[in-house]
Amino acid sequence: MHISFLIHNAYGIGGTIRTTCNLASTLAEQHDVEVVSVFRHRDEPVFDFAPNVRLRHLVDIRKGERGYEGDRPEYHSPAQVFPYAEGRYQQYNALTDERIADHLASVDADVVIGTRPGLNVHLARQTKRGPLRVGQEHLTLDSHSKALRNQLRGVYPRLDALTTTTEADARAYRGTMRLPGVRVQAVPNSVPRPDVSPADGTGKWVVAAGRLAPVKRYDLLIRAFDRVRGERPDWRLRIYGSGKQKDRLRALIDELGLYNHVFLMGPAHPIDPEWAKGSIAAVTSSLESFGMTIVEAMRCGLPVVSTDCPHGPGEIIDNGVDGRLVPVGDVDAIADGLLELINNDALRERMGQAALQDSERFDPARIAERYESLFHDLRGRTTAIGRVRGSLHRTRGTLLGSGYNARAALHRGRRT
Amino acid sequence: MNATLRTPTADSARDAHLSLSTDCVADSAGGLTFDLADPGARGDAHLLLRLRASDVDGEPDEVRLPLTPAGHGRLRAVLPSSVDLPEGRWDAYAEYGASEPRRLVPGLNDLRSLVDRVPSGARGHVAVRIPYATKYGNLTVRAWHRAPHAEGGELYIGDTELTVHGRLFGTTPTSDAYAEAHSRRQPALTHRADVTSQGADFTCTLDHQALAAQPGSWDLWLYPSGAAGPRVRIARLLDDVADKKPIFTYPLTRLDTEAGPVDVGPYYTTDNDLSVRVVTVA
């Protein structure tokens, strides 16, 4: 199969880029894969795409390069196709509209994959007839504004499939978006086997990693560790990552006198060797659209104590088997969860082993298989019902605009 | 279509980068193993460690370690703890035959055996080597050699005093042991503190008010067998963190002095030695 990804910027750092890099590189073992990056702001990507993944860009924004296009007038006129309610609308413009349209009108692929809502809109509206149109949602439906949801509702019916990273988010799309004829399917993010050997569970360290942002609630983790220190002063906590909360967290550590026990380590890349130094991982977020760090830690053999926040943790952790889920926002529950594993070496070791095994389902090879079978199913469906259905459906989507109720009824009727 | 394919030049630049990416594994004895891709170059292959010129007088010190095939297209060099490496920052290069050495970049650093390292100190000294990424993204090894060594551990900051817990390696504290803070601005100015010890573990308590009288930095020294014996700089070296300063940070204590209010607090220097800073509050 020819598979073509469309991504905001393959040259940056971030969860979507990393997971796209993993998926594209794995699919490239069996398929012809290209990654088309709307923007290119540096010479080389940060993440290592497999050498046979073709990587190219549509708009060059490298200042000082011969191909620099950031000074073109179209670059400074507002986008018409990219939805204005999308978080990255300000970065898109008439030039990206044009380049993405040209790309999708001529794309030589069996499957085209969009990696964020605005690009999925381009995909739905502008892909030439033929390729399967698969939109990925790396965030969650409830993180989108009402305006964006309305914009997506109008065009997403022209996708063949929409993937979410969790079942919870897939249910939300099915339940509230009414996307007739669109296969909505949860496919988790992939995390490769780490290049370091797993943790042996003997180090008296709890490790956390993520942006130092309010949503991560590291303040709760630090407060919980105050109780851990009271009972087990021989254990310590490392928090990796950078962010705006750093000074506040630093002040909290000092206020609680935890400066011998809790350390803000700064960012680490790669992070796997840092997980391998710990014996327990902690996640105290109020929201995780997926929970990539949970899987990363598990793949390094760490049991994770995590809040049972929407959406991902509960779908990743098998509570009491390969980790511990605790209520959101509850300092004592977090401390209890940590102390349960700190005070029981056998349990910690058993959960660490289970975490290692259970997290294999997120291996890129396994996730790529799930995408492959999705593509095969969709191709089977379109071939069986015929291409006409797809194009009619799309025409109708364009004509009816917001008349999705009627369309939903029509499609429900057809499918049964 | 205005899209461009990746150019051959970019690809070869990327390949060259990959071939310089070096994985580093530390063992608990203080040895390091370096692994990198074999570029298939002619001639002898060496991993070259070059002490930064700014750290020494005159010619840079160099250590050459043979790079030998380790299977799977990889080359390996070993820096055992027995190889003497003077203190400083050692930049890492790959050297193939007579060609110009190429600066290495860090790949995967597996330093887990350093995290809670307790060296024996049996031969009277402690050697520490921590590989790290420089601010330009290159691979450098930070080395310390202390004979003996006083490792700083937990610090307790009270309203009136700073208590330092630590452990001595390479010698044992005697009943004559004491600690001393030396003012950097006024070398003649010192402040002595009693030391209590149990085996190799020692504790000393420094009076904030005494230090507050002299703004600037105070360096902390341990005299394990009193004035007649060696003096040992208190430092924090025994883990995987090459640069302690930004990570091991401590709250400041506000004090009133005759010259006005000052903030007093411990910190680790860029060499990971323990000092106390006294800052006049404007």
HADDOCK unambig.tbl for C-alpha pairs under 7 A between the chains (distance, minus, plus):
assign (segid A and resid 55 and name CA) (segid B and resid 6 and name CA) 6.67 0.50 0.50
assign (segid A and resid 56 and name CA) (segid B and resid 3 and name CA) 6.54 0.50 0.50
assign (segid A and resid 56 and name CA) (segid B and resid 4 and name CA) 6.02 0.50 0.50
assign (segid A and resid 56 and name CA) (segid B and resid 5 and name CA) 5.33 0.50 0.50
assign (segid A and resid 56 and name CA) (segid B and resid 6 and name CA) 6.26 0.50 0.50
assign (segid A and resid 57 and name CA) (segid B and resid 3 and name CA) 5.56 0.50 0.50
assign (segid A and resid 57 and name CA) (segid B and resid 4 and name CA) 6.56 0.50 0.50
assign (segid A and resid 58 and name CA) (segid B and resid 2 and name CA) 6.54 0.50 0.50
assign (segid A and resid 58 and name CA) (segid B and resid 3 and name CA) 4.77 0.50 0.50
assign (segid A and resid 99 and name CA) (segid B and resid 1 and name CA) 6.99 0.50 0.50
assign (segid A and resid 102 and name CA) (segid B and resid 1 and name CA) 6.36 0.50 0.50
assign (segid A and resid 103 and name CA) (segid B and resid 1 and name CA) 6.72 0.50 0.50
assign (segid A and resid 254 and name CA) (segid B and resid 250 and name CA) 6.89 0.50 0.50
assign (segid A and resid 254 and name CA) (segid B and resid 251 and name CA) 5.73 0.50 0.50
assign (segid A and resid 259 and name CA) (segid B and resid 250 and name CA) 6.27 0.50 0.50
assign (segid A and resid 260 and name CA) (segid B and resid 154 and name CA) 5.76 0.50 0.50
assign (segid A and resid 260 and name CA) (segid B and resid 155 and name CA) 6.98 0.50 0.50
assign (segid A and resid 263 and name CA) (segid B and resid 247 and name CA) 6.30 0.50 0.50
assign (segid A and resid 264 and name CA) (segid B and resid 247 and name CA) 6.05 0.50 0.50
assign (segid A and resid 265 and name CA) (segid B and resid 247 and name CA) 5.81 0.50 0.50
assign (segid A and resid 273 and name CA) (segid B and resid 109 and name CA) 6.76 0.50 0.50
assign (segid A and resid 273 and name CA) (segid B and resid 110 and name CA) 5.56 0.50 0.50
assign (segid A and resid 276 and name CA) (segid B and resid 112 and name CA) 6.98 0.50 0.50
assign (segid A and resid 277 and name CA) (segid B and resid 112 and name CA) 5.07 0.50 0.50
